Amino acid sequence: MEEFWTKVDLLWPWLLALFSGFVLGVPLTYAVSVGDTALSQGTELAKTGSSATTVQTAMTTIMESGLPTQTNGVVLFNPGSDISVTPNATGTTETVRLTYHDPMFAPFVHLFGFTGPTFPMTFTKTVSVASANEEGVNYIQ
């Protein structure tokens, strides 16, 4: 019988680690997925020469529909400061940046009524902007 309890004593830390990995890992993976989707949509719009406001609105819609923007009074996503669309000096490229402040231990600390520390995840991509001269395909005969 003592051998059984020794195995149980060795097993419970592994089960706790596995459980914690899922509870903390799955929400983090989901937040990365939503942020990546928003950045991808924003860069596609930026490539076509859409205005910064249009890019910001599209990204905000995705972020707000997929993730909480605040919890227990802590702001996790503010479109005004967490999304930026910056053209370079010549206007040939734009850098699209998105930041989301993911609550690290949300599943655990939410039970006690507070948010805990947040982990800022920043997504950045620089794309070439299409101009009127580059539209269409030119064939040489």
PyMOL commands that set and color helices and strands:
alter all, ss='L'
color gray80, all
select helices_A, chain A and resi 2-47+52-66+79-82+106-112+132-134
alter helices_A, ss='H'
color red, helices_A
select strands_A, chain A and resi 70-71+74-75+83-87+93-103+118-128
alter strands_A, ss='S'
color yellow, strands_A
deselect
rebuild
show_as cartoon
